[in-house]
Amino acid sequence: MTLEIPAGCGELLARQDGVIGRSQALEFGLSAYSMRHRARAGEWQRIQRGVYATFSGQVTRDHEVWAALLRAGPKAVLSHQTAAELYGLVKQPSPLIHVTVPAASNPAEHGKIPGVVVHRSRILERTRHPVLLPPRTRIEDTVLDLMEGMDALGDRYDLICRAIGGQLTTAARLRMALKRRKRFRDRPEAESALADAGQGALSNLERWYLRGVERRHKLPVAKRQARIKVGGQSIYLDNLYEGYLVCVELDGSAAHPAGEQWRDKRRDRRNLAAEKIVTMRFGYADLGTERAQCQTAAEVARVLRGRGPWTGVSGRLPGCPC
């Protein structure tokens, strides 16, 4: 005989994708014997110790995620790579499920939780998203948690850019989340990265241009991600020197596949030329070293000098390492 599910329990199962913890089921009057019996009969499936899928079909990633949460305890939330997976911040899900629990809890008292990485936090109540299911850390805290686990500065900045560029959060909100944390690995570097992202440098390449070309060589300040209208169509430009009608576009193969690069170049010729905007286009080879950045700055300076009132020098620029 199929086990009858109480009405209130059915609502819980709907929220939890058909997965239930033993303690939850007991609260609704289901006996431990009936749960074990249904699992042995194949009507239910045991996913984790004390956690069941209340169906006989395929167990998916969503079911495994809920099972990990329920096994970790009532205050557990998804975090790190798994929270990033739910937000669409990472392309490849981690094979392990990451959960965070209050610092004083011990969800693996009787051994490790299979397939689960358990993190502990003293500020979990503050970093937990108030409404989203499955429970998870806020997007800002998810980004900061991942950044602390990354060694390469470029990887950290790329993560920030994906979160902001994907309209999941803003640099200002990330800065506020960082400010709330008393401890954070490499805080000055993180603050610097968020300041640059807040100015519109939304890729490592754009940051190299901002820091290594424009700031270091004391060029005029461009408008980042500048929106202009041409023929009724909105176009976004990486760096626009408005008073000079000069646009600097930055092409990275990861951000701009080959087909998109040719599309961008055709756009430059057709649309920007009509607005008398000169487009300069640079890639990794033009920004990857200090000498390359200096040469790029000299090229931009010469064009700016010829199209506006700026009197900056060309050739060997102020602060140039060459």
C-alpha positions as CSV (number, residue, x, y, z in Angstrom):
1,M,0.0,0.0,0.0
2,T,1.4,3.4,-0.9
3,L,2.2,5.6,2.0
4,E,-0.3,8.4,2.4
5,I,1.3,11.8,2.7
6,P,-0.4,14.3,5.0
7,A,-1.5,17.6,3.3
8,G,1.0,19.8,5.1
9,C,3.8,17.4,4.3
10,G,2.8,17.5,0.6
11,E,3.4,21.2,0.6
12,L,6.8,20.7,2.1
13,L,7.7,18.1,-0.5
14,A,6.6,20.5,-3.3
15,R,9.0,23.1,-2.0
16,Q,11.8,20.6,-1.6
17,D,11.5,18.8,-5.0
18,G,10.0,15.6,-3.3
19,V,12.9,15.2,-0.9
20,I,12.3,15.0,2.9
21,G,14.5,14.5,6.0
22,R,13.7,11.9,8.6
23,S,13.1,14.5,11.3
24,Q,10.7,16.4,9.0
25,A,8.7,13.3,8.2
26,L,8.5,12.4,11.9
27,E,7.0,15.8,12.7
28,F,4.2,15.1,10.2
29,G,3.4,11.8,11.9
30,L,5.2,9.4,9.5
31,S,6.9,6.6,11.4
32,A,10.5,5.6,11.0
33,Y,9.3,2.1,10.2
34,S,7.1,3.3,7.4
35,M,9.9,5.3,5.8
36,R,12.3,2.4,5.9
37,H,9.7,0.0,4.6
38,R,8.9,2.3,1.6
39,A,12.6,2.6,0.9
40,R,13.1,-1.2,0.9
41,A,10.0,-1.6,-1.3
42,G,11.5,0.8,-3.9
43,E,8.8,3.4,-3.5
44,W,11.2,5.8,-1.8
45,Q,14.9,6.2,-2.2
46,R,17.5,6.9,0.4
47,I,19.8,9.7,-0.9
48,Q,21.7,10.6,2.3
49,R,21.7,9.3,5.8
50,G,18.2,10.1,7.1
51,V,17.1,11.8,3.8
52,Y,14.7,10.3,1.3
53,A,13.4,11.0,-2.2
54,T,9.7,10.2,-2.0
55,F,9.5,8.7,-5.5
56,S,11.1,5.8,-7.4
57,G,12.3,7.7,-10.5
58,Q,15.6,9.2,-11.4
59,V,17.4,11.3,-8.7
60,T,18.6,14.5,-10.3
61,R,21.1,17.2,-9.3
62,D,18.3,19.2,-7.7
63,H,17.3,16.3,-5.5
64,E,20.9,15.7,-4.5
65,V,21.3,19.4,-3.5
66,W,18.2,19.2,-1.3
67,A,19.4,16.0,0.3
68,A,22.8,17.6,1.1
69,L,21.1,20.6,2.7
70,L,18.7,18.4,4.8
71,R,21.6,16.1,5.9
72,A,23.7,19.2,6.9
73,G,21.0,20.5,9.2
74,P,18.0,22.9,9.4
75,K,20.2,26.1,9.3
76,A,22.4,24.9,6.4
77,V,22.6,26.9,3.1
78,L,24.1,26.2,-0.2
79,S,27.3,28.3,-0.8
80,H,30.5,28.7,-2.8
81,Q,30.5,26.8,-6.1
82,T,27.0,25.4,-5.6
83,A,25.3,28.7,-4.8
84,A,27.2,30.1,-7.8
85,E,25.8,27.3,-9.9
86,L,22.3,28.2,-8.9
87,Y,22.9,31.9,-9.7
88,G,24.3,31.0,-13.2
89,L,27.6,32.4,-12.2
90,V,29.7,29.3,-13.2
91,K,29.5,27.3,-16.4
92,Q,30.6,23.9,-15.0
93,P,28.9,22.7,-11.7
94,S,31.3,21.4,-9.1
95,P,30.9,17.6,-8.7
96,L,30.8,18.3,-4.9
97,I,28.0,20.1,-3.2
98,H,29.0,23.0,-1.0
99,V,27.0,23.9,2.0
100,T,27.7,26.4,4.9
101,V,26.5,25.8,8.4
102,P,26.7,27.9,11.6
103,A,30.2,27.8,13.1
104,A,29.1,25.9,16.2
105,S,27.1,23.1,14.4
106,N,28.5,19.7,13.6
107,P,26.4,18.1,10.8
108,A,28.9,15.3,10.2
109,E,29.0,14.1,13.8
110,H,29.0,10.5,12.6
111,G,31.3,10.9,9.7
112,K,31.6,13.0,6.5
113,I,28.6,13.7,4.4
114,P,29.2,11.9,1.0
115,G,29.7,14.2,-1.9
116,V,29.4,17.3,0.3
117,V,31.9,20.0,1.4
118,V,30.9,21.6,4.6
119,H,32.0,25.2,5.4
120,R,31.4,27.0,8.7
121,S,30.5,30.6,9.2
122,R,30.0,33.0,12.2
123,I,28.0,35.4,10.0
124,L,25.7,32.9,8.3
125,E,22.5,34.6,9.3
126,R,23.7,37.8,7.6
127,T,24.9,36.1,4.4
128,R,21.9,33.9,3.9
129,H,19.4,35.0,1.2
130,P,16.1,35.7,2.9
131,V,13.7,34.1,0.4
132,L,15.3,32.0,-2.3
133,L,14.9,28.2,-2.4
134,P,16.9,26.1,-2.0
135,P,18.4,28.2,0.8
136,R,21.7,29.8,-0.3
137,T,24.1,32.6,0.4
138,R,23.4,36.0,-1.2
139,I,25.0,36.5,-4.6
140,E,27.4,39.1,-3.1
141,D,28.6,36.8,-0.4
142,T,28.8,33.9,-2.8
143,V,31.2,36.0,-5.0
144,L,33.3,37.0,-1.9
145,D,33.4,33.4,-0.7
146,L,34.7,32.2,-4.1
147,M,37.2,35.0,-4.3
148,E,38.8,34.0,-1.0
149,G,39.4,30.5,-2.5
150,M,41.1,31.9,-5.7
151,D,44.9,32.5,-5.9
152,A,45.0,34.2,-9.4
153,L,44.1,37.9,-9.4
154,G,42.8,37.5,-12.9
155,D,40.4,34.8,-11.9
156,R,39.1,36.9,-9.1
157,Y,38.5,39.9,-11.3
158,D,36.9,37.7,-14.0
159,L,34.4,36.4,-11.3
160,I,33.6,40.0,-10.3
161,C,33.0,41.0,-13.9
162,R,30.7,38.0,-14.6
163,A,28.6,38.8,-11.6
164,I,28.3,42.5,-12.5
165,G,28.1,41.9,-16.3
166,G,25.4,39.3,-15.8
167,Q,23.4,41.9,-13.9
168,L,23.4,39.6,-10.8
169,T,24.7,42.4,-8.6
170,T,26.6,45.7,-8.6
171,A,30.1,46.8,-7.6
172,A,28.5,49.0,-4.9
173,R,26.6,46.0,-3.4
174,L,29.8,43.9,-3.5
175,R,31.7,46.7,-1.7
176,M,29.0,46.8,1.0
177,A,29.2,43.1,1.5
178,L,32.9,43.2,1.8
179,K,32.7,46.1,4.3
180,R,30.5,44.0,6.5
181,R,33.2,41.3,6.8
182,K,35.7,41.8,9.6
183,R,38.1,39.3,8.0
184,F,38.8,38.9,4.3
185,R,41.9,37.6,2.4
186,D,43.7,40.3,0.4
187,R,41.1,43.0,1.3
188,P,43.1,45.9,-0.3
189,E,43.3,44.0,-3.6
190,A,39.6,43.2,-3.5
191,E,38.7,46.8,-2.8
192,S,40.9,48.0,-5.7
193,A,39.2,45.4,-8.0
194,L,35.7,46.5,-7.0
195,A,36.6,50.2,-7.5
196,D,37.8,49.5,-11.1
197,A,34.8,47.3,-11.8
198,G,32.6,50.1,-10.4
199,Q,34.1,52.5,-13.0
200,G,33.0,50.2,-15.8
201,A,36.1,48.0,-16.5
202,L,34.2,44.8,-16.9
203,S,37.0,42.4,-18.1
204,N,40.6,41.9,-17.2
205,L,41.5,43.4,-20.6
206,E,39.5,46.5,-19.8
207,R,41.1,46.8,-16.4
208,W,44.6,46.6,-18.0
209,Y,43.7,49.4,-20.2
210,L,42.2,51.5,-17.4
211,R,45.2,51.0,-15.0
212,G,48.2,50.4,-17.4
213,V,47.3,52.8,-20.2
214,E,44.9,55.5,-19.1
215,R,45.8,56.1,-15.5
216,R,49.5,55.3,-15.6
217,H,50.0,57.6,-18.6
218,K,47.7,60.3,-17.4
219,L,45.4,60.2,-20.4
220,P,41.9,61.9,-20.2
221,V,39.3,59.8,-18.4
222,A,37.1,57.8,-20.8
223,K,33.4,57.0,-20.3
224,R,33.2,53.2,-19.7
225,Q,30.4,51.1,-21.3
226,A,29.2,54.3,-23.0
227,R,25.8,54.1,-24.5
228,I,25.2,56.0,-27.7
229,K,22.3,56.0,-30.1
230,V,23.0,55.6,-33.8
231,G,20.1,55.4,-36.2
232,G,17.7,54.7,-33.4
233,Q,19.8,51.8,-32.2
234,S,21.7,51.7,-28.8
235,I,25.4,50.8,-29.0
236,Y,27.6,50.3,-26.0
237,L,31.3,51.3,-26.3
238,D,34.1,50.0,-24.0
239,N,35.8,53.4,-23.7
240,L,34.5,56.6,-25.2
241,Y,36.5,59.9,-25.1
242,E,33.4,62.1,-25.7
243,G,35.1,65.4,-26.2
244,Y,37.4,63.9,-28.8
245,L,35.0,61.6,-30.6
246,V,37.5,58.7,-30.0
247,C,36.4,55.2,-29.0
248,V,38.8,52.6,-27.7
249,E,37.4,49.0,-28.0
250,L,39.1,46.1,-26.4
251,D,38.9,42.7,-28.0
252,G,39.7,39.5,-26.0
253,S,39.1,36.2,-27.7
254,A,37.2,34.9,-24.6
255,A,34.9,37.9,-24.5
256,H,34.7,38.5,-28.2
257,P,34.7,35.4,-30.4
258,A,36.0,35.8,-34.0
259,G,32.6,36.2,-35.5
260,E,31.7,38.9,-33.0
261,Q,35.0,40.7,-33.7
262,W,34.1,41.0,-37.4
263,R,30.6,42.1,-36.5
264,D,32.0,44.8,-34.2
265,K,34.3,46.0,-36.9
266,R,31.5,46.3,-39.5
267,R,29.5,48.2,-36.8
268,D,32.4,50.6,-36.4
269,R,32.7,51.3,-40.1
270,R,28.9,51.7,-40.7
271,N,27.6,53.3,-37.6
272,L,30.4,55.1,-35.7
273,A,31.8,56.6,-38.9
274,A,28.5,58.3,-39.4
275,E,28.9,59.9,-36.0
276,K,32.5,60.9,-36.9
277,I,33.8,58.7,-34.1
278,V,37.2,57.2,-34.6
279,T,37.6,53.7,-33.3
280,M,40.8,52.3,-32.0
281,R,40.8,48.6,-31.3
282,F,43.3,46.8,-29.1
283,G,43.8,43.2,-27.8
284,Y,45.9,41.2,-25.4
285,A,49.1,41.8,-27.4
286,D,48.7,45.5,-27.0
287,L,48.1,45.4,-23.2
288,G,49.9,42.3,-21.9
289,T,53.2,44.0,-20.9
290,E,54.2,47.3,-19.5
291,R,56.0,48.2,-22.8
292,A,53.0,47.2,-24.8
293,Q,50.8,49.4,-22.6
294,C,53.2,52.3,-23.1
295,Q,53.1,51.9,-26.8
296,T,49.3,51.7,-26.8
297,A,49.1,54.8,-24.6
298,A,51.3,56.7,-27.1
299,E,49.0,55.7,-30.0
300,V,45.9,56.9,-28.1
301,A,47.6,60.1,-27.0
302,R,48.5,61.0,-30.6
303,V,44.9,60.5,-31.8
304,L,43.5,62.4,-28.9
305,R,45.9,65.3,-29.4
306,G,44.8,65.5,-33.0
307,R,41.1,65.6,-32.3
308,G,40.6,67.8,-29.3
309,P,42.0,70.4,-26.9
310,W,44.1,68.0,-24.8
311,T,47.8,69.0,-24.8
312,G,49.2,65.8,-23.3
313,V,52.4,64.6,-24.8
314,S,52.9,61.6,-27.2
315,G,55.8,59.3,-27.4
316,R,57.4,58.8,-24.0
317,L,54.5,59.6,-21.6
318,P,54.5,60.7,-18.0
319,G,55.2,57.6,-15.8
320,C,56.2,55.5,-18.8
321,P,58.5,52.6,-17.7
322,C,60.3,52.5,-21.1
